[in-house]
Amino acid sequence: MASKKGIVITVIILAAITGASFLLWLVPPEGETTFVVSDYEGYLNGVKNIHEVLQESIEIEYQNLRNGEISPRDYIVVAEVTSSQVTSQISEFVTSKPPEIWQDSYISYMNAMKKFKSYIDETKVLANLIEKGSTDAEIDEVIEKIESLKKESLDYARNSEEQRPN
């Protein structure tokens, strides 16, 4: 079983990433919120790095869930923190308003993050199925969907790279 210390450290790291991303927000006292970006390539690279960290951490915990090294309840806690961070990143994309030359790349990466969030949500479904002792057929169906969402997320991320302006 995964140690409680390891789970707590993972949750703390993910919470720190979430907190740090909120520090980047520019929130005017009234009116529409706009995330101000002046270095579009740098911002996208930063989001990509955060996404990679989130992917690695959730993948480790997902494998621990599949191997029975972490309980479904503990996995769901980690997945919810990660999902919250992904939602924050998606919100930043929505409010960043990139210039037209960057829009296709930004939209593709935002879609990658949305598919990644769907992937995380589906892994929580799997954790619930494992917890209630569902049939192998039910579990296999969800695993297939998880793998499909993961592939779609990676495809969108790859498209984003290809759509970046030269």
N, C-alpha and C positions, 0 to 999 in steps of 0.2 A: 504494500500500500504506500502511496505517496505520503510523505510526512506532512503534518499540519504546518510545520515551519516552512516547508517548500511552497505550500499553497498560499500561506500568508505573504511570503516574499513575492510570489507572482502577482497577487492581488495588489500589493503595495506598489510594485513597479508599474502595473497597468494604471493604477490610480494616479501615480506621479505623472505619467505620460498624459493622462486626461487633464490633470491640473495644469501642466505646462502648456498644453494646447489652448486652454482657455485664457492664459495670460497673453496670448497673441491677438485676442479679439479686441476690436475697437468698438466699444458700445457707446454711441452718443446717448445723452440723457433722454432725448425724445426723437420720434421719427423712425424711419426704417434703419435697421442695422445693416451695415456694410462691412465686410472684412476687407481691409485695405491691403492690397498686394502691389508692390512695385517691381519686384524681381520674380516674374512668373515662372521662369525656369527653376530658380532656387526654391520657390515655394513648392512646386510640383516635386522636386527632388526630395524635399523635406517630408512631404506627405508620403512619398514612395518609401522612404526610410522607416517612417512610423508604421506604415502598412506591413513592411517586411518583418519588423519586430513583433507586431501583433500576430502575423501569420505564424511565425516561428513559435511564439509562446502558446498560442491556441493549438497548434499542431502537436506540440509536446504533450499538452494536457489531454488532447483528443486521443492520442496514442495510449496515454496512461489509462484513460477511460476504457478504451477497447481491450487493453490488456488486464483490466481489473485492478490496476494499481492505484486508482482513485475512485472514490464513490461517485455515483451519478449526482448526488446533491452537491458535493464539493466541486465537481466539474461545472455544474450549472452556475455556481457562484462566480467562478473564473470566467465563464462564457458571458455572463451578464455584464461584468466589468469591461470585458473586451468589446462587447456589442455597444456599450455606452460610448466607448472611445471612438469606434467606427462611426456611430451616429454623429458625434461631434465633428469628425473629419468631413462627413458628408455635408453637414450644415455650413462648414467653412467654404466648401466648394460652391454651394448654392449662393452664398453672399459675396464671393470673391470678385465676381464680374470681370473675368479676363478679357483682354482685347480680342477682336475677331480672329487674329492670327493664332491665338492660343486656345480658342474655344473648343475645337474638335478634340484636342488632346485632353483638355480639362474634363470635357463631357465623358470621354472614354474612361478616364481614371475615376471619375465620380461613379460611373456605372460599375467599374471594377470593385469599388468600395461597397456599393449596394449589393452586388452579388456576394461579396465576402460577408456582409452582414447576414444575408439570407443563408449562407453556408453555416455561420455560427448559430443562427436560429435553428437550423435543421439538426445541428449536432446536439442542441438542447432537447429536441424531439427524441433523438436517439437515446440520450441519457435517460429520459423519462420512460422510454420503452424498455431499456435495460432494467431500470429500477422496478418496473411492474412485472418483469419476467415475460415479456412478449415472445411470440414465436420467432424462429429463425427467419421465416419468410418475411414477416413484418420488418424485422431488423435489417435484413438484406435489402429490402426495397428502399428503406431510408438511407442506408449506406450508399446505394447507387445514386440517389438524389444528391447526397452530400458531395460525392465525387464529381457529379455533373456541375454542381454550383461552383466547386473549387476550380474546375477547368474553365468555366465561363468567366470567372473573376480573373484568372490568369490571362485569358485571351483578351479581355478588355484592357488589362494593364499593358499587354504587349502592343495592342492597337494604339494606346495612348503614346507609347514610345515612338511608334512609327509615324504618328501624326504631329509630332513636335516640329515647330518651325526650325529651319536650318540656320 
